[in-house]
Amino acid sequence: MVAFLKKPRESEDFHQIVDFVTAIHIRYALTKNPTIYVSLISQFWRTARVRTLDNGEIELNATIDGQVKTITEASVRRHLKLADADGISSLPTTEIFEQLALMG
């Protein structure tokens, strides 16, 4: 599924939502539509193994087309371009509601 973030002429109320989604750190993940082959997904789930590293980080290892692939939380954040390497910070509830009120 992909989100197309264009402002429709028919609904100006929707423009604020588009502006918000465009500005948030998950925009790349919402708007890119890469081709992912079912055979690769099947190989991943058939061979995926979970491993906990000494530092407590969890790592997924899977073999796809004969190559071992390693996935960590950091690699997911990097490839989806989440731009929050230090983790997700949360806003105080009052600030969230203040911003929502501005959206209408």
N, CA, C and O atoms as CSV, one atom per row, in Angstrom:
chain,resi,resn,atom,element,x,y,z
A,1,MET,N,N,0.840,-1.169,0.000
A,1,MET,CA,C,0.000,0.000,0.000
A,1,MET,C,C,0.892,1.241,0.000
A,1,MET,O,O,1.922,1.284,0.673
A,2,VAL,N,N,0.486,2.225,-0.750
A,2,VAL,CA,C,1.243,3.467,-0.869
A,2,VAL,C,C,0.296,4.639,-0.694
A,2,VAL,O,O,-0.843,4.603,-1.158
A,3,ALA,N,N,0.768,5.667,-0.029
A,3,ALA,CA,C,-0.019,6.889,0.126
A,3,ALA,C,C,0.472,7.915,-0.887
A,3,ALA,O,O,1.673,8.163,-0.988
A,4,PHE,N,N,-0.445,8.509,-1.633
A,4,PHE,CA,C,-0.101,9.572,-2.561
A,4,PHE,C,C,-0.445,10.890,-1.887
A,4,PHE,O,O,-1.609,11.165,-1.594
A,5,LEU,N,N,0.568,11.694,-1.647
A,5,LEU,CA,C,0.367,12.906,-0.862
A,5,LEU,C,C,0.233,14.132,-1.756
A,5,LEU,O,O,1.126,14.976,-1.820
A,6,LYS,N,N,-0.891,14.209,-2.439
A,6,LYS,CA,C,-1.183,15.364,-3.273
A,6,LYS,C,C,-2.390,16.072,-2.686
A,6,LYS,O,O,-3.297,15.442,-2.141
A,7,LYS,N,N,-2.385,17.384,-2.804
A,7,LYS,CA,C,-3.485,18.176,-2.261
A,7,LYS,C,C,-4.614,18.253,-3.290
A,7,LYS,O,O,-4.439,18.831,-4.363
A,8,PRO,N,N,-5.763,17.676,-2.969
A,8,PRO,CA,C,-6.876,17.737,-3.919
A,8,PRO,C,C,-7.493,19.134,-3.955
A,8,PRO,O,O,-7.625,19.790,-2.922
A,9,ARG,N,N,-7.865,19.575,-5.135
A,9,ARG,CA,C,-8.497,20.887,-5.274
A,9,ARG,C,C,-9.896,20.897,-4.665
A,9,ARG,O,O,-10.392,21.938,-4.234
A,10,GLU,N,N,-10.529,19.715,-4.637
A,10,GLU,CA,C,-11.906,19.632,-4.176
A,10,GLU,C,C,-12.041,19.797,-2.663
A,10,GLU,O,O,-13.119,20.146,-2.180
A,11,SER,N,N,-10.979,19.555,-1.913
A,11,SER,CA,C,-11.097,19.569,-0.458
A,11,SER,C,C,-9.918,20.286,0.179
A,11,SER,O,O,-8.864,19.692,0.404
A,12,GLU,N,N,-10.101,21.555,0.465
A,12,GLU,CA,C,-9.025,22.326,1.082
A,12,GLU,C,C,-8.780,21.906,2.525
A,12,GLU,O,O,-7.681,22.105,3.044
A,13,ASP,N,N,-9.779,21.329,3.181
A,13,ASP,CA,C,-9.597,20.849,4.557
A,13,ASP,C,C,-8.550,19.738,4.613
A,13,ASP,O,O,-7.884,19.558,5.633
A,14,PHE,N,N,-8.414,19.017,3.548
A,14,PHE,CA,C,-7.466,17.906,3.480
A,14,PHE,C,C,-6.022,18.397,3.365
A,14,PHE,O,O,-5.097,17.638,3.655
A,15,HIS,N,N,-5.809,19.632,2.953
A,15,HIS,CA,C,-4.464,20.181,2.750
A,15,HIS,C,C,-3.630,20.138,4.025
A,15,HIS,O,O,-2.438,19.834,3.964
A,16,GLN,N,N,-4.227,20.437,5.179
A,16,GLN,CA,C,-3.476,20.420,6.436
A,16,GLN,C,C,-2.993,19.016,6.774
A,16,GLN,O,O,-1.891,18.844,7.294
A,17,ILE,N,N,-3.807,18.022,6.484
A,17,ILE,CA,C,-3.404,16.635,6.744
A,17,ILE,C,C,-2.233,16.266,5.847
A,17,ILE,O,O,-1.277,15.639,6.304
A,18,VAL,N,N,-2.296,16.645,4.584
A,18,VAL,CA,C,-1.196,16.362,3.655
A,18,VAL,C,C,0.078,17.058,4.124
A,18,VAL,O,O,1.156,16.465,4.089
A,19,ASP,N,N,-0.036,18.305,4.562
A,19,ASP,CA,C,1.131,19.027,5.082
A,19,ASP,C,C,1.734,18.302,6.280
A,19,ASP,O,O,2.955,18.190,6.384
A,20,PHE,N,N,0.895,17.811,7.182
A,20,PHE,CA,C,1.363,17.102,8.373
A,20,PHE,C,C,2.097,15.820,7.985
A,20,PHE,O,O,3.214,15.579,8.444
A,21,VAL,N,N,1.472,15.000,7.143
A,21,VAL,CA,C,2.085,13.721,6.756
A,21,VAL,C,C,3.375,13.955,5.984
A,21,VAL,O,O,4.319,13.176,6.118
A,22,THR,N,N,3.435,15.001,5.186
A,22,THR,CA,C,4.649,15.318,4.439
A,22,THR,C,C,5.792,15.679,5.380
A,22,THR,O,O,6.953,15.402,5.078
A,23,ALA,N,N,5.480,16.284,6.500
A,23,ALA,CA,C,6.517,16.745,7.427
A,23,ALA,C,C,6.996,15.670,8.400
A,23,ALA,O,O,8.089,15.799,8.953
A,24,ILE,N,N,6.219,14.622,8.626
A,24,ILE,CA,C,6.603,13.640,9.644
A,24,ILE,C,C,7.703,12.717,9.141
A,24,ILE,O,O,7.930,12.584,7.938
A,25,HIS,N,N,8.379,12.082,10.097
A,25,HIS,CA,C,9.556,11.287,9.770
A,25,HIS,C,C,9.257,9.959,9.081
A,25,HIS,O,O,10.198,9.281,8.669
A,26,ILE,N,N,8.004,9.556,8.937
A,26,ILE,CA,C,7.720,8.304,8.242
A,26,ILE,C,C,7.243,8.534,6.805
A,26,ILE,O,O,6.724,7.617,6.169
A,27,ARG,N,N,7.415,9.738,6.300
A,27,ARG,CA,C,6.960,10.071,4.945
A,27,ARG,C,C,7.521,9.113,3.905
A,27,ARG,O,O,6.779,8.621,3.055
A,28,TYR,N,N,8.818,8.841,3.961
A,28,TYR,CA,C,9.449,7.958,2.975
A,28,TYR,C,C,8.779,6.583,2.990
A,28,TYR,O,O,8.474,6.022,1.938
A,29,ALA,N,N,8.556,6.048,4.189
A,29,ALA,CA,C,7.951,4.722,4.309
A,29,ALA,C,C,6.523,4.701,3.766
A,29,ALA,O,O,6.070,3.672,3.265
A,30,LEU,N,N,5.813,5.818,3.858
A,30,LEU,CA,C,4.439,5.884,3.375
A,30,LEU,C,C,4.335,6.077,1.868
A,30,LEU,O,O,3.341,5.677,1.263
A,31,THR,N,N,5.342,6.682,1.259
A,31,THR,CA,C,5.200,7.089,-0.138
A,31,THR,C,C,5.983,6.258,-1.148
A,31,THR,O,O,5.716,6.361,-2.345
A,32,LYS,N,N,6.928,5.448,-0.719
A,32,LYS,CA,C,7.685,4.627,-1.665
A,32,LYS,C,C,6.937,3.337,-1.948
A,32,LYS,O,O,6.251,2.806,-1.075
A,33,ASN,N,N,7.065,2.842,-3.146
A,33,ASN,CA,C,6.370,1.627,-3.556
A,33,ASN,C,C,7.361,0.682,-4.234
A,33,ASN,O,O,7.311,0.509,-5.452
A,34,PRO,N,N,8.262,0.066,-3.459
A,34,PRO,CA,C,9.249,-0.818,-4.078
A,34,PRO,C,C,8.608,-2.129,-4.533
A,34,PRO,O,O,7.607,-2.569,-3.968
A,35,THR,N,N,9.191,-2.743,-5.552
A,35,THR,CA,C,8.737,-4.051,-5.996
A,35,THR,C,C,9.347,-5.098,-5.076
A,35,THR,O,O,10.568,-5.184,-4.949
A,36,ILE,N,N,8.506,-5.884,-4.443
A,36,ILE,CA,C,8.973,-6.952,-3.561
A,36,ILE,C,C,8.357,-8.247,-4.068
A,36,ILE,O,O,7.135,-8.380,-4.136
A,37,TYR,N,N,9.202,-9.190,-4.420
A,37,TYR,CA,C,8.738,-10.436,-5.002
A,37,TYR,C,C,8.305,-11.424,-3.924
A,37,TYR,O,O,8.959,-11.559,-2.890
A,38,VAL,N,N,7.192,-12.114,-4.180
A,38,VAL,CA,C,6.645,-13.080,-3.230
A,38,VAL,C,C,7.667,-14.161,-2.908
A,38,VAL,O,O,7.742,-14.616,-1.767
A,39,SER,N,N,8.454,-14.579,-3.895
A,39,SER,CA,C,9.453,-15.630,-3.655
A,39,SER,C,C,10.492,-15.185,-2.632
A,39,SER,O,O,10.963,-15.998,-1.836
A,40,LEU,N,N,10.857,-13.898,-2.642
A,40,LEU,CA,C,11.826,-13.387,-1.672
A,40,LEU,C,C,11.223,-13.342,-0.268
A,40,LEU,O,O,11.896,-13.651,0.715
A,41,ILE,N,N,9.962,-12.957,-0.184
A,41,ILE,CA,C,9.281,-12.942,1.113
A,41,ILE,C,C,9.200,-14.359,1.672
A,41,ILE,O,O,9.441,-14.575,2.860
A,42,SER,N,N,8.864,-15.322,0.820
A,42,SER,CA,C,8.778,-16.723,1.253
A,42,SER,C,C,10.123,-17.232,1.744
A,42,SER,O,O,10.199,-17.901,2.775
A,43,GLN,N,N,11.195,-16.915,1.000
A,43,GLN,CA,C,12.532,-17.328,1.428
A,43,GLN,C,C,12.881,-16.717,2.777
A,43,GLN,O,O,13.450,-17.384,3.642
A,44,PHE,N,N,12.537,-15.449,2.951
A,44,PHE,CA,C,12.836,-14.779,4.212
A,44,PHE,C,C,12.177,-15.505,5.372
A,44,PHE,O,O,12.851,-15.865,6.337
A,45,TRP,N,N,10.861,-15.728,5.294
A,45,TRP,CA,C,10.142,-16.334,6.416
A,45,TRP,C,C,10.521,-17.791,6.628
A,45,TRP,O,O,10.461,-18.288,7.753
A,46,ARG,N,N,10.906,-18.474,5.577
A,46,ARG,CA,C,11.317,-19.875,5.703
A,46,ARG,C,C,12.649,-20.007,6.432
A,46,ARG,O,O,12.876,-20.995,7.130
A,47,THR,N,N,13.529,-19.026,6.278
A,47,THR,CA,C,14.885,-19.133,6.834
A,47,THR,C,C,15.164,-18.179,7.989
A,47,THR,O,O,16.251,-18.224,8.565
A,48,ALA,N,N,14.224,-17.326,8.341
A,48,ALA,CA,C,14.460,-16.298,9.370
A,48,ALA,C,C,14.702,-16.908,10.745
A,48,ALA,O,O,14.002,-17.825,11.176
A,49,ARG,N,N,15.708,-16.375,11.416
A,49,ARG,CA,C,16.056,-16.778,12.784
A,49,ARG,C,C,16.287,-15.518,13.613
A,49,ARG,O,O,16.819,-14.526,13.115
A,50,VAL,N,N,15.888,-15.564,14.868
A,50,VAL,CA,C,16.072,-14.433,15.776
A,50,VAL,C,C,17.262,-14.725,16.675
A,50,VAL,O,O,17.444,-15.843,17.156
A,51,ARG,N,N,18.070,-13.687,16.888
A,51,ARG,CA,C,19.237,-13.825,17.761
A,51,ARG,C,C,19.323,-12.577,18.628
A,51,ARG,O,O,19.148,-11.459,18.143
A,52,THR,N,N,19.594,-12.776,19.910
A,52,THR,CA,C,19.794,-11.649,20.817
A,52,THR,C,C,21.288,-11.447,21.013
A,52,THR,O,O,21.998,-12.367,21.420
A,53,LEU,N,N,21.762,-10.245,20.724
A,53,LEU,CA,C,23.183,-9.928,20.849
A,53,LEU,C,C,23.540,-9.667,22.306
A,53,LEU,O,O,22.660,-9.511,23.153
A,54,ASP,N,N,24.837,-9.622,22.591
A,54,ASP,CA,C,25.312,-9.387,23.957
A,54,ASP,C,C,24.818,-8.059,24.527
A,54,ASP,O,O,24.616,-7.931,25.735
A,55,ASN,N,N,24.625,-7.068,23.646
A,55,ASN,CA,C,24.162,-5.751,24.116
A,55,ASN,C,C,22.636,-5.679,24.263
A,55,ASN,O,O,22.092,-4.620,24.579
A,56,GLY,N,N,21.951,-6.800,24.036
A,56,GLY,CA,C,20.502,-6.855,24.186
A,56,GLY,C,C,19.729,-6.564,22.916
A,56,GLY,O,O,18.513,-6.752,22.873
A,57,GLU,N,N,20.419,-6.109,21.882
A,57,GLU,CA,C,19.757,-5.812,20.609
A,57,GLU,C,C,19.324,-7.114,19.943
A,57,GLU,O,O,20.022,-8.125,20.014
A,58,ILE,N,N,18.167,-7.072,19.299
A,58,ILE,CA,C,17.655,-8.248,18.604
A,58,ILE,C,C,18.006,-8.138,17.128
A,58,ILE,O,O,17.910,-7.069,16.525
A,59,GLU,N,N,18.412,-9.259,16.567
A,59,GLU,CA,C,18.859,-9.308,15.178
A,59,GLU,C,C,18.105,-10.436,14.482
A,59,GLU,O,O,17.939,-11.518,15.045
A,60,LEU,N,N,17.651,-10.180,13.256
A,60,LEU,CA,C,17.043,-11.215,12.430
A,60,LEU,C,C,18.048,-11.614,11.366
A,60,LEU,O,O,18.666,-10.755,10.737
A,61,ASN,N,N,18.215,-12.909,11.163
A,61,ASN,CA,C,19.087,-13.413,10.105
A,61,ASN,C,C,18.251,-14.295,9.197
A,61,ASN,O,O,17.487,-15.135,9.672
A,62,ALA,N,N,18.393,-14.108,7.893
A,62,ALA,CA,C,17.672,-14.920,6.921
A,62,ALA,C,C,18.550,-15.093,5.691
A,62,ALA,O,O,19.394,-14.249,5.392
A,63,THR,N,N,18.341,-16.194,4.983
A,63,THR,CA,C,19.081,-16.451,3.751
A,63,THR,C,C,18.132,-16.247,2.574
A,63,THR,O,O,17.095,-16.902,2.473
A,64,ILE,N,N,18.506,-15.327,1.688
A,64,ILE,CA,C,17.692,-15.011,0.517
A,64,ILE,C,C,18.573,-15.134,-0.714
A,64,ILE,O,O,19.607,-14.473,-0.819
A,65,ASP,N,N,18.160,-15.979,-1.640
A,65,ASP,CA,C,18.936,-16.257,-2.853
A,65,ASP,C,C,20.381,-16.611,-2.523
A,65,ASP,O,O,21.303,-16.183,-3.217
A,66,GLY,N,N,20.576,-17.396,-1.459
A,66,GLY,CA,C,21.908,-17.861,-1.085
A,66,GLY,C,C,22.742,-16.871,-0.298
A,66,GLY,O,O,23.869,-17.190,0.079
A,67,GLN,N,N,22.229,-15.688,-0.039
A,67,GLN,CA,C,22.970,-14.675,0.717
A,67,GLN,C,C,22.326,-14.474,2.084
A,67,GLN,O,O,21.108,-14.341,2.202
A,68,VAL,N,N,23.178,-14.456,3.123
A,68,VAL,CA,C,22.680,-14.206,4.472
A,68,VAL,C,C,22.414,-12.711,4.623
A,68,VAL,O,O,23.281,-11.882,4.347
A,69,LYS,N,N,21.223,-12.388,5.057
A,69,LYS,CA,C,20.820,-10.999,5.293
A,69,LYS,C,C,20.600,-10.813,6.788
A,69,LYS,O,O,19.990,-11.660,7.440
A,70,THR,N,N,21.094,-9.714,7.325
A,70,THR,CA,C,20.937,-9.397,8.737
A,70,THR,C,C,20.109,-8.130,8.864
A,70,THR,O,O,20.386,-7.123,8.212
A,71,ILE,N,N,19.090,-8.192,9.710
A,71,ILE,CA,C,18.196,-7.056,9.903
A,71,ILE,C,C,18.195,-6.692,11.383
A,71,ILE,O,O,18.010,-7.546,12.250
A,72,THR,N,N,18.405,-5.411,11.650
A,72,THR,CA,C,18.333,-4.888,13.019
A,72,THR,C,C,17.362,-3.710,13.022
A,72,THR,O,O,16.962,-3.225,11.964
A,73,GLU,N,N,16.992,-3.263,14.197
A,73,GLU,CA,C,16.123,-2.087,14.288
A,73,GLU,C,C,16.782,-0.890,13.610
A,73,GLU,O,O,16.118,-0.117,12.919
A,74,ALA,N,N,18.091,-0.742,13.812
A,74,ALA,CA,C,18.816,0.385,13.206
A,74,ALA,C,C,18.779,0.308,11.683
A,74,ALA,O,O,18.638,1.334,11.018
A,75,SER,N,N,18.904,-0.906,11.117
A,75,SER,CA,C,18.882,-1.025,9.654
A,75,SER,C,C,17.495,-0.707,9.100
A,75,SER,O,O,17.379,-0.112,8.029
A,76,VAL,N,N,16.451,-1.096,9.816
A,76,VAL,CA,C,15.090,-0.764,9.375
A,76,VAL,C,C,14.896,0.750,9.390
A,76,VAL,O,O,14.370,1.318,8.433
A,77,ARG,N,N,15.320,1.407,10.474
A,77,ARG,CA,C,15.196,2.864,10.566
A,77,ARG,C,C,15.985,3.547,9.449
A,77,ARG,O,O,15.511,4.519,8.861
A,78,ARG,N,N,17.187,3.042,9.154
A,78,ARG,CA,C,18.035,3.642,8.126
A,78,ARG,C,C,17.412,3.475,6.740
A,78,ARG,O,O,17.341,4.441,5.980
A,79,HIS,N,N,16.960,2.268,6.398
A,79,HIS,CA,C,16.444,2.012,5.055
A,79,HIS,C,C,15.077,2.646,4.805
A,79,HIS,O,O,14.739,2.964,3.665
A,80,LEU,N,N,14.298,2.830,5.857
A,80,LEU,CA,C,13.025,3.534,5.700
A,80,LEU,C,C,13.186,5.038,5.865
A,80,LEU,O,O,12.218,5.793,5.782
A,81,LYS,N,N,14.428,5.462,6.102
A,81,LYS,CA,C,14.779,6.875,6.250
A,81,LYS,C,C,13.922,7.552,7.316
A,81,LYS,O,O,13.360,8.625,7.095
A,82,LEU,N,N,13.834,6.904,8.471
A,82,LEU,CA,C,13.017,7.444,9.550
A,82,LEU,C,C,13.676,8.618,10.257
A,82,LEU,O,O,12.998,9.380,10.946
A,83,ALA,N,N,14.979,8.778,10.100
A,83,ALA,CA,C,15.704,9.936,10.645
A,83,ALA,C,C,15.496,10.107,12.142
A,83,ALA,O,O,15.358,11.223,12.643
A,84,ASP,N,N,15.477,8.995,12.838
A,84,ASP,CA,C,15.363,9.059,14.297
A,84,ASP,C,C,16.284,8.013,14.919
A,84,ASP,O,O,15.840,7.139,15.664
A,85,ALA,N,N,17.558,8.117,14.605
A,85,ALA,CA,C,18.540,7.132,15.051
A,85,ALA,C,C,18.571,6.982,16.564
A,85,ALA,O,O,18.941,5.923,17.072
A,86,ASP,N,N,18.191,8.020,17.284
A,86,ASP,CA,C,18.194,7.955,18.745
A,86,ASP,C,C,16.895,7.379,19.293
A,86,ASP,O,O,16.681,7.383,20.505
A,87,GLY,N,N,16.039,6.891,18.426
A,87,GLY,CA,C,14.755,6.357,18.870
A,87,GLY,C,C,13.657,7.376,18.673
A,87,GLY,O,O,13.900,8.507,18.252
A,88,ILE,N,N,12.474,6.968,18.977
A,88,ILE,CA,C,11.318,7.836,18.790
A,88,ILE,C,C,11.079,8.618,20.070
A,88,ILE,O,O,10.991,8.048,21.157
A,89,SER,N,N,10.976,9.911,19.927
A,89,SER,CA,C,10.644,10.733,21.088
A,89,SER,C,C,9.155,11.040,21.008
A,89,SER,O,O,8.604,11.204,19.920
A,90,SER,N,N,8.529,11.114,22.132
A,90,SER,CA,C,7.097,11.379,22.116
A,90,SER,C,C,6.822,12.782,22.637
A,90,SER,O,O,7.521,13.302,23.507
A,91,LEU,N,N,5.796,13.361,22.080
A,91,LEU,CA,C,5.378,14.696,22.498
A,91,LEU,C,C,4.438,14.571,23.686
A,91,LEU,O,O,3.738,13.568,23.826
A,92,PRO,N,N,4.419,15.575,24.532
A,92,PRO,CA,C,3.429,15.575,25.612
A,92,PRO,C,C,2.021,15.594,25.022
A,92,PRO,O,O,1.793,16.196,23.973
A,93,THR,N,N,1.095,14.949,25.684
A,93,THR,CA,C,-0.280,14.852,25.200
A,93,THR,C,C,-0.880,16.221,24.914
A,93,THR,O,O,-1.597,16.390,23.928
A,94,THR,N,N,-0.596,17.189,25.759
A,94,THR,CA,C,-1.159,18.531,25.543
A,94,THR,C,C,-0.679,19.122,24.228
A,94,THR,O,O,-1.453,19.759,23.513
A,95,GLU,N,N,0.596,18.915,23.903
A,95,GLU,CA,C,1.123,19.450,22.647
A,95,GLU,C,C,0.496,18.754,21.445
A,95,GLU,O,O,0.225,19.395,20.429
A,96,ILE,N,N,0.264,17.452,21.553
A,96,ILE,CA,C,-0.379,16.710,20.463
A,96,ILE,C,C,-1.773,17.278,20.207
A,96,ILE,O,O,-2.136,17.536,19.059
A,97,PHE,N,N,-2.553,17.473,21.269
A,97,PHE,CA,C,-3.915,17.990,21.094
A,97,PHE,C,C,-3.916,19.430,20.595
A,97,PHE,O,O,-4.805,19.818,19.836
A,98,GLU,N,N,-2.938,20.223,21.006
A,98,GLU,CA,C,-2.832,21.593,20.498
A,98,GLU,C,C,-2.606,21.579,18.990
A,98,GLU,O,O,-3.219,22.358,18.260
A,99,GLN,N,N,-1.728,20.695,18.525
A,99,GLN,CA,C,-1.438,20.611,17.095
A,99,GLN,C,C,-2.635,20.067,16.319
A,99,GLN,O,O,-2.920,20.529,15.214
A,100,LEU,N,N,-3.335,19.091,16.891
A,100,LEU,CA,C,-4.530,18.562,16.232
A,100,LEU,C,C,-5.605,19.638,16.100
A,100,LEU,O,O,-6.302,19.704,15.088
A,101,ALA,N,N,-5.735,20.471,17.116
A,101,ALA,CA,C,-6.725,21.551,17.072
A,101,ALA,C,C,-6.417,22.528,15.944
A,101,ALA,O,O,-7.330,23.083,15.332
A,102,LEU,N,N,-5.130,22.739,15.668
A,102,LEU,CA,C,-4.744,23.644,14.582
A,102,LEU,C,C,-5.126,23.077,13.219
A,102,LEU,O,O,-5.320,23.825,12.261
A,103,MET,N,N,-5.234,21.746,13.137
A,103,MET,CA,C,-5.584,21.099,11.874
A,103,MET,C,C,-7.077,21.204,11.571
A,103,MET,O,O,-7.503,20.938,10.447
A,104,GLY,N,N,-7.859,21.584,12.553
A,104,GLY,CA,C,-9.279,21.784,12.305
A,104,GLY,C,C,-10.127,20.771,12.894
A,104,GLY,O,O,-11.349,20.831,12.754
